[in-house]
Amino acid sequence: MMLFLVLGLFCSEIQAPAGNVLARQEAVLAEGKVSIPSLLAQYEATMRKEPANPEGYVLAAAVYPRAESRALYRKAIELAPDYAPAHLGLARYLKRE
């Protein structure tokens, strides 16, 4: 929670992209045109194809909270420490625990 507050206070200029990535994910799931297994397969393919891109890890972690979500968010942060969606996603995941 503290990390989320810090992001909100000091990184307001990067909140929109963080929200956009996760909002896009929520919109895709809400449409119901893509199944969760299909979506996960797409993100896993992206992670294999572009292992240095943190977005694939964040999107795979955000599909639904599960045990490997924490590791996926942490991998994204390791790859790109300034990537706000990874920090936001991890904060949301930890808040649910």
Secondary structure by P-SEA (a helix, b strand, c coil): caaaaaaaaccccaaaaaaaaaaaaaaaaaaccccaaaaaaaaaaaaaaccccaaaaaaaaacccccaaaaaaaaaaaaccccaaaaaaaaaaaaac
